[in-house]
Each structure stands twice: as structure tokens, then as C-alpha cells.
Amino acid sequence: MKKIDQDTELDYQALVLTDSFQTRFMPLTHVQPRCLLPLANVPLIEYTLEFLAQTDVVSEVFLMCSAHADQIQEYIDHSKWVLPSSPFTKIQTVLSMESRSVGDSVRDIDARGVITGDFILVSGDVITNMDLNKALSVHRQHKQDDRDYVSTMVLKQASPLHRSRSCVEPACFILEEGTNRCVYYQDIPPVDGKKTSVNIDPELLGEIGEFVVKNDLIDCRVDICTPQVLTTFQENFDYQFLRADWVKGVLGSDLLRKHIYTYITREDYAARVESWQTYDGISQDVLERWCYPIVPERNLLEDQTYSYESQHIYKEDNIRLSQSCKIESRVEIGSGTFVGDGSRVGASVIGRDCYIGNNVTIENSYIWSGARIEDGSVVKHSIVASGAVIRKNAVIKPGSVLGFGVIVGENVVVEEDTKIVKTPFKEKKRANEIPSDLNSEDETEDSSSQVTTTTNTTAEEEDEEGEDLEPTQPGKGDPSIVGPDGVGFVYEDDERYKGMVSQMAVLDLSDVSIASSTITHHSKRKKRTLSSATSQFLSEEEEEDFEKEAIATVDRAMENNHDMDTALLELNTLRMSMNVTYHEVRLATCTSLLKRVDHFIATETLGVKEATEKIFRKWSPLFRRQVFDAEDQVDLMMIIQEICNGLDLEYGAMVLLYVLLILYEEEVIDEDSIHVWWESEDSKAMDKVREKTSKWIEWLEQAESESESESGEDGDEE
């Protein structure tokens, strides 16, 4: 029996939209629905269901399915969610084959009469560790206090250029100061590279004293709704899109006079996988454990066996790694996979039953289950779908997507931002297409312009359902693209969405200039235009100094003796909110720790060795979330050397030596990186502070030489 909060009258139902109503993941979603595409070797729908399962009040889940509904039905039928141990009393797939938008799906579920009270409307591609119970508590309070209340939008505050934010779906929310009631919403897509602005009708702000303009938010597409949401969709058949139609329509209607609120989470992780850019960014966030406890070794699928190793390496049982292959940081490898001699894998996810040959290089890429990459090939910043084959010495350049079953021939070079599909296709026209002039939100994808393999589109397509598409060109493949022994054709898509990660620089949205800006409303008569050019002064008062805040965070952790997880969480939250590099995090951490060491020595509280041991023995684990590869290790040592070079000459060199010894013993730095740092010109330029460390470096080199000598002798004996 579930324990229900005393404020809760009934359990909530959840409505999950498994369809994206988009084509951003074409051509992959021509074969498989987006909600079943793997992220960190787990289907996306699992993350959404896991999120709902963490609450204690979601009893029934309805999965609205249109495109590839049969695949979703089969997946759920064989999942843990239908077992008696499932946290849901009911999980049901609802086939809505005629739905072409969010509005259609909501109207369909309302017509079936299965939603009986307040419900949670959520997209099937949400990755989050947030506690939904907090948002539900806010929802109940609004429902009690405001008789015109209809829903709460769950949003995540993040820095403007954070990698899990979409660069194709930016939006501006105008909120009432103090209550977070949304008074205006506007999507702000780029227009020919020009600056964009937010135009506000003063009549909408007539009763508002102060309001906040925010476009530093990730829209999680999690909405807590009252039954009136269903009613408004049913009464307005022109509402197709959740934000551009429904939210704007409700906020701008003099007849409805309904209120929509926002719940903004700052410390939790929350994002949607709704573009190539966010797929890449969120995958890396999961590998780097920013979404904890949503991490690979949690083994969300019942048959998974992942374990966690240092430097964010995750391995399942039954994998075969050749002795000379190199697995670098941020790598996940599934069961049954083989990696050959001399191959190098870094910042990548490799699925189950993959074959990686000899001398293969894989960087920042996603190799799905059953793929095969033969000897000498190079794959960088790309996706290789299940069953795809890359023959010997082929090169896959950044931004490429190899579809299911594609074969790239020997010595072929696949150019940047190339998408290849096994069989080309085009859309059959429908009688019920949505006119293209409704495409006002980048959630909006109209059916009138599905891309083909020969022409580009002018607007994004709504449906990814395979049965509406038919093959065009016969034959094994285009030899100019995949080689004479290859299988595949180029898939041409909208230029705006080419590449693994969209180039955010070209959007020129000037996010910082209007983020978190508070403006006092004075005039009712003039129409307001808050352009990114004229409102820059609004964010100057809130300019944040990461170094100062991060140093204070580490200082506070040491002073209050925080546990390591708390300190790591605070630093992570700060890093994500200000969107800084790990170099800045390492710099601030080292500054704080060495400042404390210097204080102990200068005040003669502790000796040099004792002070260094006291601080760095306990707090060196902070670097495990800041140092991921050899380059990071070298950078860390340079930072420490520069700070020690500024300490008192009597003990600065000794502090450097003791810190490096501790980091070496704690396996934060290794011998190879130490040698690279030591031989660098930047390090040699600060020769005074290196004096005490030189003997240790000589010892390391001698020990390494003796080890190699003994290894050679053992080989001779054999």
C-alpha cells in the first residue's frame, strides 16, 4: 500500500507523450521511435518512467503512442514496469494513430475518459533526478490559493550556454515577481542571424507590479495539470502545440482568465533529449555523474551489470579488452563487446555486442549495440546506429550519423555532418496536414515538408512514422558516399539541424543579456520591446563571479566539515549554473585548499608536511570530479605549481612536493602526466619552486626504468 501525503486526496495519473512530433532525429526515428533510442545504453523512455516512479503518488501511467506504436507496445509488454513489483498500479499504452501533435494526443486521451483528476503531462525524453514531490506540493498550494489556477510548468534554471540546453528551442518566460506566475511566453528562434527581441503588449501586464524576464531556463516539458487543461484543449481544436499554442493562448485569453505557474528547480538536474546537441550534452553529463543517482552502474535495465571504475569508466560483465587498447575517461562499454589491440576509446558510449577492431580511434561518439568498426578506422563525434558496419581504414568525421544497417566501405571518408540511411525514403502526402504557417515553435513540426534524400526542407517535419514513408532509389548504396562495397545513401535534412552539436555561436541570441532580469512595470500604454541590444544593462547587476563563489564553497565545506558528496554537489551546481570549464573549477579548488595550507604554516599551527597532509588527504577526492584525462592532470599540476610559486619561498617548494606526492598516491595523477608536466616549458619557467620535486621525479624515472628492465628479463627467461 502506498503511503500518501496528508495533503494529497488521490494519487496522480501520468500522461507520457512517447512521440516527439519532430524530425530532428531523422533518419534514425524512421526505424525506431525516439523514446526507444538509447542514451548511455538505456532507452530514453526508461529515464522518464524512472523519474515518475521515484514519487510516491503516481499510480497510473498512460503512454500516448502514434509513430512506431507497435514497437513501444512490445517494449512495455516485456519491461519491468508490467511486473507485480512495478511501482505503478497500472501502465497502459494508448494507441493514438491519428495524432499529429500534442494537442491531438491530449484531446484523444480526454475523449477516452481515463483521466479522472490532476495529472502529470511529461515528454518521453526527460532525463532528471529532481524530486517531483516538491513540485507537486507547490501545485497543491496554487490549487488551494488560486481558483483560476490550471497548471504548473516545471523548469530548470541553467546558464545560457549550458550544453543540456537546446540551441534550437530557446524561449522567454515573463513571470510575476514573488509568485512565479507566468504572465507571458514567447519562443525566440533566430531570424537570419539577427538579434531577437521580446514584444510585450502592455495590456497583458496591466495588473502586474514587478515582473522577471527569464530565458535562462531549460523547459523540461513536465507539466502538473488540473482537468481544466483537458477542457481547454478540447474546446480549442487549433491548439496543436503545448507552449506556442496552449500556453500562449491561455495567457492571452480574456475569456479563459486562467493562471499558469512555474516551478523552477536550481540544484536538480533536468533536461530533454530533443536535439543532436542535447543528446550529446546529456550523455556526457550522465557519464560525468552530474545526474546522480541516474548513473550507469545503477543498472536501470534488469539485465544490466555495469560497475564503476575511476575516471568515469563503466563496464558491463563479459567484455573483452585487448591488453594494448586504451580506454580513456568517460567511457561506457556494454556486455559482449570486443576492443582490439592498439585501439583508443575516449568520452564515448559503446553498446552491447559491438566489435571494435585493431588500431581504431573512437572519440566522443556513440556506438550502438551490434555495430562493427574494423581495423584502422576513425570515428569522431558521431553516432553509429545498431547493425552499422565501418570497414577497414574508414574515417567518420564529426557530426555524422550512420543509420541502422548502414555499411561504410574500406578507406572511405565520410565528411562532416553527413547523415546516411540504409534505404532512402520520402513521405506520402496526407489529407490532414497541418499548414506550415502554424510552425511558430520549434516544438512545431508540420507534415507538409518531410525531407527526402534529394531535396532539403524548408520547415521541420512532424511525423516520423515508418509506414507513411516509402523507399525511393533501389540498389545497395551510393558509391560516392559509402564506397563500392558499402550500403547506404545520404539523407538530406534541414540545414539548421545538421551536425551532432548545433553551432550555438551562429544563433546570436544574447542569452546573457536578458537572463534573470527584473524590471518594474510603470506604463500601461506603450508596447514594450526588450531587445537583447538594449537590455544588456539588466544583467550587469547580477553578474556572477565564479572564482569567488567557488572558493567560498570549498572554504565553507572545510570550515563546516561537510561530507564529500555535499561539497561535490555544491561545486557541480555552481559550475552548471555559471557554465564554466573544469579548468576554472580546478583553479578555484586549488586556490582554496592551498590558501588553507598556507594559513596553517604561516601561523605556525602546523608544519609544512602536516598542513599539506591534513588538507589534501581529505579533500583530494574533489579532483575526481574535475580531472578526467591526461590533459586535465597536467593542467591541475600547472595550477598547483603556479600557486605554490606565489607562496613564501621558504616552504612553497615543499608544499608543491607534498601535494604532488599525495595526488600521486591517491591516483589523481599518474606518472605519464607527471613527466609531461615536468618537461613542459611553462613548468620549467618556474624553476625555483621545482627544486624539492626534482629528486622525486628522478626516483620515478629510475623506478620506471628498473620495472622495464625486469619486464625485459622476464620475457627473455620465457
N, C-alpha and C positions, 0 to 999 in steps of 0.2 A: 504494500500500500504506500503510495507516495505521500510524503509529508508536504502539506500545502501551507504556504504562508497565511497567517491570520488575516492579512489584507486581501487575500485572493478568494473570490467567490467560487470560481470554477477554473479548471485547467484551461490552458490556452491551446488553440489549434495553430498549426503552421502550414502556410501555403508556399511551397517551394517552386519557383519558376525554373524548370530544367532547361528551357530553351533560352538562348541568348537573344534571339531575334536580330542577329547580326551576322556579318560575313567576315569579320576581322580575322578569324582563324581558318578561313578557307585557304587551301583546299583540304585541310585535314578534317574539317567538320562536314565535308561532303561524304565521308566514310563513317565517321564516328561523332556523336553529339559532344559538344564542348564539355558538358558536365561529366563525361566519362574519360576525357583526356587526362593523362597522368601528370601530376605535379609532384616532384620528389617521389616518383613511383607509386603514387596513391591517386586514384580517380578523384577529380575535383568534388564530386557530389559527397564523398566521404567527409571532407572537411566541413561542409555545410551541415550535414546530419550530426556530426560530432559536436559542432557548435550548439545545435538545438538540444542535443542530449545532455549537455552539461547543466542545463537549467533543471529545476525540479517541478516545473509547471507545464511543460509542453507534453500533451498526452497524445494528440493525433497529428499526423503529418500527411499532407496531400501533395503529391508530386505532379505538377501540370506538365504533360508531355505532348509534344507535337512532332517535331523533327526526330526521326530515329526512335520513335516511341517504343518499338519492339525491343531494341537493344536496352533501353532503360528498364523496361518491364522485366526482361530476363536477368539483368544485373541485380535488381532489387529482390527478385524471387530467390536468388542464390546468395543473398548477403546476410550478415549477422542481424540486420535490422528486422527481419521477419521471424527470428527465433524467439522462443519463450522468454529468453533473458533480455530481450530488447527493452530499452527504457521507454519505448513508445507503446501505448496500448493498441495503436493502430497506425499502420503506414500503408498508404494506398496510392498507386499510380492512376492518374486520371487522364485518359486519352482524349486530347482536345485537338483533333487532327485539322480542324478548320481555323484554329487560332493563328493569327499572323502578327500579334502584338501583345504587349502586357495587358492592354485594355480588353482584348478579346478573351484572354485567359481568365481575367477577373470576372468578366460578365458570364463566362461559361460556368465557372465554379459557383457563382451566385445562383444561376439558373438551376443547378443541381440540388441546391438547398442543403448542402452538407456543412457549411459554415454556420455555426449556431451562436457565436458570441465574438468576443475580441479575439483577434488572430494576429499572427506574425507573418508578414509578407517578406520573403527573402529570396535572393537570387541564388542559383545553384552553383555559383563560382566564388563564394565568400570564403576567405581564409582569415580566421580571427581567434584570439584567445580571450576575448573580452567576456566579462560576466554579464550575461543578458539580464539576470535578475535585477541588477541596478537600474537598467533602462526600463524594465517592467514596473519597478517601483515608482519611477518618475511618471510613467504612463498612467498609473492608477491615481497619482496625485493630481495630474492635469485633468483627468476624467472627473474627479471629485470637485475640483475648484472651478472648472470652466464648462458651462453647459453647452458651449458651441465647439468644444474640442472634438476632433475626429481622428488624429493620428500623430505619432512621433517618429521623426526621421532620425536614425542613428548615424552619426557622422564621426569621423576620426580626424583630429587635428594633426597636421603634419606640415613640415617645411614645404615651400612651394615646389622645389625640385626633387623632393624625395622620390626614390626610384620605384616605390609602390604606388605612386600617384599616376593617374593616367595623363598622358600628354595630348590625348585626343578628345577627352571629355571634361575639360575644365568647366567649372561653374562658380557662380557667385551667389551667396546666400546673404540676405539682409535680415538681421534678427533684432528683435526688440531688446534693448539693454535690460539686463536683470532677469527676464523671464525666458529668454531664448525662443520666444515665439517667432516663427518665420513670417515675415511680412512681405517678402518679395524673393523670387527666384529667377535667375537668368543664366542660361548656358552661355559661355563666351568662347566659342570656337574662333580660331584665327581667320582673318579675312585677307587673303593675298599678302600675308606677311605684315600687315599694317597693325598699328596699335588698336586695341579694342576698348570699349567703354561700356559702362552700365547706365542705362537710361531709366530713370525712375519718375513715374507720374506722381507728383506731389499729393494728388488726391488719395493715393494709397497709404500715405504716411500722415494723413490728417490728424489722427488721434495718437500718434506716437511722439513721445518727447525725445528720447535719445535712442539711437539705433547703431548697430555694429555691422559694418560691411566686411564679409569674410569670404575669401577664396583660397584659404589655406586649409581646406577640408577635403578629406577623402570621403566620397559618398559610398558607403558600404552596401547600399541597396538593401538595408534591413529596416523595415517599417513596422511599427506596432500600431495596429489599426482597430478601430471600432467598426461595428457592422455598417455604419453610415458610409464608409469607404466603398463598400459594395454597391450601396444605393446610388451614390453619385456617379460611379462608372456606368451603372445600368441606365441611368437617366440621361447620360450624355454619351451617345454612341460615337461621337467624334473624338472622345478621349482614347487615344491609342497608346501614348507614352506616359510613363509614370511621373516623370518630372516636367517635361516640356508641355504636356497637356494637362494632366490631372492636378499637379501641384500648382502650376500657374493658373489653371482655371479656377480652382477653389480659392486661391488667394485673391484673385482679381474679380470674383463674382460678387455683385451687390445683392443678388438674390439668396445665394447659399449662406453667406456670412458665417462660414466655418473657420476654425482655427487649427493650424498645423504647428506643432512644436518640434524642436530639435533636442536630441540628447548627444552631447559632444564628449567623447572619451579622449583622454590625452595620454594616459600611461599604457593602455592596452594596445595590442597590435590588431589592426583591422584593415583589410583591403580586398579588392575584387580582381580576379584574373579576367580582365576584359580587353586586353590588347597584348600584342607581342611584347611590348615594353614591360607591362606589369607581370606577365608570365615569367620573364627573365628575372625581374627585380624581386618578386615574391619567392621564387625558387631559391635565389641566393640568400634571402632573409631566413628561410626555413633552414637551410644548411648552416647558416651562421647563428642559429638558435635565438633569433630575435622574436620568434613567435612561441617561445617556450610557454607551456609544455607541449605545443604542437611541434614535435621534432621526430626525425625518422625512427629513432630507437623506441618510440612509443608503440610502434607497430600497430597502426590503425586497422590494418587488414589482419584477419585471424591467422593466416598462414605466413606472415612476415616474421623474420628472425634478425632484424637489424641490431647491431651493437655499435656503441660509440667509442671512437678512439680519439687520440689527441689531434689537434689541428683540424677539427671538424671533418673527420673521415668516418664514414658509416659503411659497414659491410654486413651483408647477409651471410648465413652459413652456406657452405658448398660453393664457394667461388675459387677460381684458380688464378693466382697471380704469379707470373714468372719472376725469378729471383732478381733479374736486372731491370724490371719495369719500375717506373717511378710514379707513385700515387701522391700527388701534392695535396695541399689543403683544400677544404670544401669539396669533397668528392663523396658520392654515394654510389654503391655498386650492388646490384641485385644478385640473387641466387642463380647459380648455373652459368655465370659469366666467366669468360676466359680473357686474360690480358697477356699478350705475348712479350717476348724479350725486347728490351730497349724502348718500349712504349712509354709515353708520358701522358698522364691524365691530371688535369687541374681544374678546379672550380666547375665541375660537371656532374651530371647525373647519368648513370648508366643503368638501364633496366635489367630485367632477368634474361637469362639465356642468350646473352649477346656474345659475339666473337670479335675480339679486338686483336688483330694480328701483331706481327713484329714491327718495331720502329714506327709505330703510329703515334701521332700527336693529336690530343683532344683537349681543347681549351674552351672553357666557358660555354659548353654545349650540352645538349640534352639528347641522349641516345636511348630510344625507347626499346622495350622488350623485343627480343628476337632479331635485332638489327645485326648486320655483319660489316665490319670495316677491315679490309685486308691490308697486307704489309705495305708500309711506307706511306700510307695516306695521312692527310692532314685535315682536321675538322676544327674550325674556329667559329665560335659564337653562332651556332646554328642548331637546328632541330633535325634529327634523323628519326623518322617515324618507324613504327614496328614493321618488321619484314623488309625494310630497305637494305640494299647492299651497296657498299662502296668498294669498287675493285682496287687493285694494287696501284699505289703511287698517285691516286687521285687527290685533288685539293678542293675542299669545300670552303669557300671564302665567307666572311662574316655576313650575317643577315639572311642566310639561305635556309630554306625549308624543303626537305626531301619527304614527299608523301609516302603513304603506305605502299609497300611493294616496289618502290622505285629502285632501279639499278643504275648506278653511275659507273661507266666503263673505266678500264685501265688508263692511267695518265691523263684523265680528263680534268680540266679546271672548271669548276662551277663558279661563276662570277658572283660578286656581292649582290645581296638582296634578290636572289633568284629563288622562285618557288617552282617546284617540279611535281607534277602529278602523274601517276601511272597511266591513267586514261583520261584524255581531255573530255570536257563536257560543256554543256550550255543549258540554260534554263528553258523549260517550256513556259510560254506565257499563260497567265491566268486571267480569268474574267474579273476577279475581285481584287485587283492590285490596288495598293494604296498610292494615291497620287504623289509624285515626287515633291510637290510644294509643301507637303506636310513634314518633310525631313528637316526639322528645326533643331533637333537634339541629336547628339551623336550616339544616343541610345537608339535613335530613329534610323531604321534601315528600310527603305521602300523596296517593294518587289519588282519595280518596273525596270531595274537596270542591273540584273545579275551579270557578273563578268563572264567572259568566255576566255578561251585560250588564245584568242587572236586580237581582241579589242579591249581597251581599258574602259573602266566605268566612269560615270560622272557623279554617281551617288552610291551610298553603301546599300547593299542588298539585305533584305530582311530574312529570307528563309534559307536554311542550309540543309533542307531535307533531301535525301538522295533520290527519292522516287520522282521528284519533279525535275530531275536532271537526266540528260541522255548523252551518251558518248557521241563525239563528232568524228575525229580523224581515226581511221583504223591504223594498224601497224604497231610494231614493238616500241618505237620511240623516235625522237628527233636526234639523229647522229651529231648534229652540230651542238647539241646541248649535253647529251649523255654519252656520246661516243657510239661507234658502230656496234659494240657489244652491250649497249645499255638499253634500258627500258624507261621511258618517261618523256613528258612534254612540258614545256614551260606553261605555267599558269600565270596569266597577267591579271594583276589586281589594281585597285585604286592607288595612285602614286602616293597618296597621303599616308598609307599604312604599310608601305614597303619596309622591309628590314626587320630584324629581330627586335631592335630597340629604336623607336622613332627618334629622330634628331630633335631634341627639345629646343635647341637653340633657334631653329627656324621659326618657332611659333611666336616668339617675341611677345609673350603675354604680360610681361612685367608683373608677375605674381606678387613679388615682394611689395610692390608699391601700394596695393590696396588690401593686403592681408591684415586681418585683425585691426581694422581702423575704426575708431569711434568718432561719430560725427553728431553734433547736436542739431536737431531739426528746428529751424526758425520759420522758414517761409512755406506757405501752402500753395502759392500761386505759380511760382516758376518751376518749370520742369528741370529736374536735376540731372546733370551728366557728370559722373565721377570717372573721368578718363584716367588711364594709367599714367599719362604725362602730367596731368595737373594735380593728381592726388598723392604725389610722392611724399610730400611733407607729412602725410598722415601716419606713416610708419616710422618716421625718424625718431619720435619719442619712445618707440618701443624697440629700438634697435638693441639686439641681444649680443652680449659678449660671451662667446662660448668658453674661451680660455678661463675667464674669471669664474664663470658658473661651474665649470668642470672642476677646477682646482678647489673651489669651495665644497663641492660634492665629495671629493676624496678626503679633504680635511675633515669634513663632518663625519664621514664614515670612520676615520681613525679616532677622532675625539670621542664619539659615542659608541665605539667598538661594534659597529654594525656587522652583521654576518655578510659573507662574501656575496651571496645571491642578491641581497638588498642593494649592496654597493654597485654590483654589475647592472641591476635593473635601473637604478637611478642614472648611471652613466649612459646606458643604452637609450633611455627615454630622452635624455638631453641631446645625445648625438642625432637621433632621428628627428627631433623637433627642430634642430638647427641645421640639419643636413650638412654636417662637416665630414671630412675624411678621417680615416683612422689615424693618420699622422697627427692631426690635432688632438685626438683622444690620447694618443701615446705621450705627446708633449705635455699635456695638462697633468696626466697621471704621474709622469716622471718628476715634473716640477713640484707637485705636492709632496710626493714621497721623499725626494731629496731635500726639500725645504725642511721637513721634519727631522731628517737625519742631521742636517746642518745645525738645527736648533739644539739637538741633544749634545752634539760635540762642542759647539760654541759656548754653551752654558755649563760645560763640563759635567753634565748629568750622566753621560755615558761616554766610553771610549769610542774610537772610530769603528772598530770591528763590532763591538756590542751594539752600537746605534744602528749600523747597517743591517746587522742580523735581525734586530728587533723589528725593523720596519719591513724589510724586503722578504724575510722568511714568511711573514704572514700575508703581505699584500701583493706578492709577485703573481698569484693567480689572476689578478686583474688583467694581466697581459695576455692571458689565454684567450680572451675575447677581443684582443686588439692586434695580435700578431698571428698571421696565418701562413706566411711563406718566408722564403729566404730573404727576399727584398725587405719585408717588414722587420725581420730580425736585424738586418744591417741598419735600417732606419732607427730602430729602437736604440741600438748601441751608439749611434752617432748623437742622438738626443742626450743620452746619459753622459757621453763624453763632453759635449758642449756645456752641459750644466755643471759637471764636475770641474771643468776648466775655469769656471767662474767662481768656484769656492776658494776658501783660503788655501794658499799654496802649501801650507804645512800638512794638510790632510786631504786635499782634493784628489790627488793621485791614488791614495789608499782607498778612498771611498769608491772610486771607479773600479779598482781591482776587486774589492769585496762584493760590489753589486754584480759584476760580471760572473764571479765565481758562483754566487747564489743562483743567478738566472741560468747558468750552465747546468748546475746540479738539479735545478727544478725543471730542466728540459724546455725552457722557454727559448733558449738559443742553442744552436749546435755548432760543431767545430768548423764545418764548411763556411757558415756565415761569419763566424769569428775571424777566419782567415781573410775573407773578402773585406770585412770592415777594417781589419788591421792594415791591409795593403792599400787601402784607398788613399788617395791624395788628401781628401778632406780630413781624414783621421790623422795622417802624418803631419798636417799643418799645425796640429795642437800637440806638439811633441812633448812638452813638459809634463802634461798630465798622463802621458803614456809610460813614464819611466818605470813605475812599480809593476805595470802589467806586462812588460816585455819578458820578464823571466817566466811568467805563466804561459805566454804564447810559445816560448822556446820549449817548455815542458810538453805542451800539447803536440807540437810538431815532432818532438822526439818520441813521444808515446805512439803517435800515429805511424812513424817510421818503423818502430820496433814491431808494431802489430802487423804491418805489411810484410816485414821480414819473416816473422813467424809463420804467417799465412803461406808465404812462398816456400818455406822449408817443409811445411806440412804437405804441400802439393807435390814437392819432389819426392817425399817419402812414399806417397801414394803411387 
